Amino acid sequence: LFALAVVAGSLLSDALRSYGLITPRFLTAMLAGVAISMVTDVGRLHMDRALIEACGDICLSLFIVMALCGIDLHTLGSIAGPMAIMALAQTIGTVLFAHFLVFRPMGRNFEAAATAGGVIGFGLSSFAVAMATVKQVERHFGPAPQAVLLTTLVGGAVSNLANAVVVMAFYQWLLG
């Protein structure tokens, strides 16, 4: 199923590219995975969710390690001061956003806290970190399906699709 999602996502990405919309392959693979999951749920086909979770955790860990291995620490050393100031500002802004615009409006409960954790993971790093944060909360405190759904849909699908559209529009404007 993972391979099917990757192949279908790649084909979807190529099809979208032929229409001038360039999307990241992980986004189209994720959309294909959602479609596969929906088809198996509607068709009442059995999917071993525990196995899928384990494979997903392995893939997430590999993604984070590969991303960190690609960082050139020597180059980053020369801009450490300004980066520290930006990171501090981003952290403060993200935590305030998560508290006042996610946690409080969602009802100040467990689901709200788990969703706010996902927002903080996304705001300070990436979709992968957001999902890892929500999954870790679930492991320690129990299921948070609303947080998983919101983090996946908003953090993964909507923001990445919007990002692809904005980046391509900006790129075309620069070339234009």
N, C-alpha and C positions, 0 to 999 in steps of 0.2 A: 504493500500500500504506500510505503514511503517512496519507493522507486516510481510508482505510478503517479504520485502527486508531483514528483520532481519532473518527470517527463511531460506530463500534462501541463504543468506550469511553464516549462520551457517552450512548448508548442504555443501556449496562449501568449506568452511574451513575444514570440516571433510574429504571431498573427497581429497583435497590437502594434508591433513595430512597423508592420507593413502599412498600417493606417497612420503612421507618424507619431504614435504614442509610445515612448520608451519607458518601460517600467522595470524595476529591479526584478530579477528572476526569483528571488526569495518571496516576493510579494505574490507573484502569480502562482508559485508552488504552494504558498499558504492558502490562497483562494481555492486551488484545486483540492487541497487537503480538506478544506471545509466542505466542498462539494461532495467529496468521497464520503466524508463522515455523515453528511445529510442523507445521501443515497442509502448508505447502510442502515441508518436509523429508520428511514421511511420503509425500506424494504425488509426491515427486521432481520438483517444479516448480522451474524455474530462477529464482533471485533473484540479482540482481547485488549481491553482498555489499559490494563496494568502493563502489558508488553509495550503498547504504544507510548505510555507515559515513560517507561524506562528508556525506550529508544529516543524519545524526545529529550529526556534529561541528558543522555549521552551526546546527542547532537548539539544541544545548547552549550554544554561544557566545552565541546570541541570548538564551537564558534567563538566563544569567549577567549579560549586559549590562543586560537589562531589570530584573533584580532590583537591581542596583547603582544604576541610574538612579532608582529609587524611594526611595532613602535620603535623608532630610533631614539633611544634615551639621550644620546649625545646631542642631537639636534634640539631636543626638547629642553635641555639644560640652559641654553642661551635665552629662552623665553619663559623661564620658570616663574619669575616675579609677576609679570603681567598675567600669566595663566592662573596663578594662585589667586590674584584679585578677581579675575573673571569667574573662577570656580566658586569662590566665596559668594559673589553676587548671585550667581546662578543657583547655588544651594539655598541661599536665603529666599530668593524669589520662588523657587520650586516648592519649598516647604510651606511658605505662606499661601501659595496657590493651592496646594494639596489640602491644607487645613481649612482655608476660608471658602474655596470654591468647589471642593470635592467632599471632604469629610463632613463639614457642617450641613450643607444642603442635602446630603444623602441620608441624614438622620443620626449621625454620631453613634453608629452601631458597628458590629464586627465587619459586616460587608463594606461599610463606608471606610473603615480603617484599612481593610485589605485593598480596596480600590485606591485609596490614597497612597498606600505603599507602592502599588503599581505605577501610579502617576509620578511618584518621586523617583522610582527606578527609571522610568522613561525620560523624565525631565533631566535627570542627572547623567544618564548614560544612553541607553538604547532600548528598543523593544525587547531584546533578549534579556536584559537585566530586569525590565519590568515583569516579564513572565517568570523569571527566576525568583523574584521577590514575592510575587503572589503565590507561586508554588511552594515556597518555603513557609509562608504564613499558613497555607493549607496543611502542610506536613505537621506543623507544630500545634495548630489550633482547630483544625477541621475544615471541611469544605466551604468554599466561598465562590459558588458558581457565578454569581452576579459580577464579582470582581474579575474572574477569569474571562467572562464574556465581554465585559466592558474593556478590559485591558487588551484582549485580542482584537476586538472590532475597532475600537478607537485608536489604541496605540499601534496596532499592527496594520490593519487594513486601511482605515480612513486616513490616518496621518501619513502613512507611506505612499498611498496613492496621491494624496494632496501634495506631498513633497515632490513626487515624480513630476506631477503636472507643473508645479511652480518652477522647479529646476529647469525643465525643458522649455517653459515659456521664457524664463530669464536667458537661457542659452540661445534661443532663437532671436530674442531681442538684441543680444550682444552681437550676433552674427548679421542681424538684419539690416 
